[in-house]
């Protein structure tokens, strides 16, 4: 793994930007399916209540995992 040095402020800005992008992507998917709740969307998708939503549910879950990872990085500082 390659390591680089950068100022903490820049790293925080980059992480915050990525977090905003993740939130926007999740919101786009929820709007597409007319849902307000991530949990409800994932539950309904998993149960088959909404057809053809599996791919978007996987995307949301991956985005949530990325979001959690970024929050953990920020909390280590």
C-alpha positions as a Markdown table, in Angstrom:
| # | Residue | x | y | z |
|---|---|---|---|---|
| 1 | Unk | 0.0 | 0.0 | 0.0 |
| 2 | Unk | 1.3 | 3.4 | -0.9 |
| 3 | Unk | 1.2 | 6.2 | 1.7 |
| 4 | Unk | 0.9 | 9.9 | 0.9 |
| 5 | Unk | 1.0 | 12.9 | 3.2 |
| 6 | Unk | -1.7 | 15.5 | 3.1 |
| 7 | Unk | -3.1 | 18.1 | 5.5 |
| 8 | Unk | -5.8 | 16.9 | 7.8 |
| 9 | Unk | -8.1 | 19.7 | 6.6 |
| 10 | Unk | -7.8 | 18.5 | 3.0 |
| 11 | Unk | -8.5 | 14.9 | 4.0 |
| 12 | Unk | -11.5 | 16.0 | 6.0 |
| 13 | Unk | -12.8 | 18.0 | 3.0 |
| 14 | Unk | -12.4 | 15.1 | 0.7 |
| 15 | Unk | -14.1 | 12.7 | 3.1 |
| 16 | Unk | -17.0 | 15.2 | 3.6 |
| 17 | Unk | -17.4 | 15.6 | -0.1 |
| 18 | Unk | -17.5 | 11.8 | -0.6 |
| 19 | Unk | -20.1 | 11.6 | 2.2 |
| 20 | Unk | -22.3 | 14.2 | 0.5 |
| 21 | Unk | -22.1 | 12.3 | -2.7 |
| 22 | Unk | -23.1 | 9.1 | -1.0 |
| 23 | Unk | -26.1 | 10.8 | 0.6 |
| 24 | Unk | -27.1 | 12.3 | -2.7 |
| 25 | Unk | -26.9 | 8.9 | -4.5 |
| 26 | Unk | -29.0 | 7.3 | -1.8 |
| 27 | Unk | -31.6 | 10.1 | -2.0 |
| 28 | Unk | -31.8 | 9.6 | -5.8 |
| 29 | Unk | -32.5 | 5.9 | -5.5 |
| 30 | Unk | -35.1 | 6.5 | -2.8 |
| 31 | Unk | -36.8 | 9.2 | -4.9 |
| 32 | Unk | -36.9 | 6.9 | -7.9 |
| 33 | Unk | -38.9 | 4.3 | -5.8 |
| 34 | Unk | -40.8 | 7.0 | -3.9 |
| 35 | Unk | -39.5 | 6.0 | -0.5 |
| 36 | Unk | -38.4 | 8.3 | 2.4 |
| 37 | Unk | -36.8 | 5.6 | 4.6 |
| 38 | Unk | -33.7 | 3.6 | 3.7 |
| 39 | Unk | -34.7 | 0.8 | 6.1 |
| 40 | Unk | -38.2 | 0.5 | 4.7 |
| 41 | Unk | -36.9 | 0.4 | 1.1 |
| 42 | Unk | -34.4 | -2.3 | 2.0 |
| 43 | Unk | -37.0 | -4.3 | 3.8 |
| 44 | Unk | -39.6 | -4.0 | 1.0 |
| 45 | Unk | -37.0 | -4.8 | -1.6 |
| 46 | Unk | -35.8 | -7.9 | 0.3 |
| 47 | Unk | -39.3 | -9.2 | 0.9 |
| 48 | Unk | -40.2 | -8.8 | -2.8 |
| 49 | Unk | -42.8 | -6.1 | -2.1 |
| 50 | Unk | -41.2 | -3.9 | -4.7 |
| 51 | Unk | -40.2 | -5.7 | -7.8 |
| 52 | Unk | -36.9 | -5.1 | -9.6 |
| 53 | Unk | -35.5 | -3.1 | -6.8 |
| 54 | Unk | -32.8 | -5.6 | -5.8 |
| 55 | Unk | -30.0 | -3.9 | -7.7 |
| 56 | Unk | -30.8 | -0.5 | -6.2 |
| 57 | Unk | -31.0 | -2.1 | -2.7 |
| 58 | Unk | -27.5 | -3.6 | -3.2 |
| 59 | Unk | -26.2 | -0.2 | -4.3 |
| 60 | Unk | -27.7 | 1.4 | -1.3 |
| 61 | Unk | -26.2 | -1.2 | 1.0 |
| 62 | Unk | -22.8 | -0.7 | -0.5 |
| 63 | Unk | -23.1 | 3.1 | -0.2 |
| 64 | Unk | -24.1 | 2.6 | 3.5 |
| 65 | Unk | -21.0 | 0.4 | 4.0 |
| 66 | Unk | -18.8 | 3.1 | 2.4 |
| 67 | Unk | -20.4 | 5.8 | 4.5 |
| 68 | Unk | -19.8 | 3.8 | 7.7 |
| 69 | Unk | -16.1 | 3.3 | 6.7 |
| 70 | Unk | -15.6 | 7.0 | 6.0 |
| 71 | Unk | -17.2 | 7.9 | 9.4 |
| 72 | Unk | -14.9 | 5.4 | 11.1 |
| 73 | Unk | -11.9 | 7.0 | 9.4 |
| 74 | Unk | -13.0 | 10.5 | 10.6 |
| 75 | Unk | -13.6 | 9.2 | 14.1 |
| 76 | Unk | -10.0 | 8.0 | 14.4 |
| 77 | Unk | -8.7 | 11.5 | 14.0 |
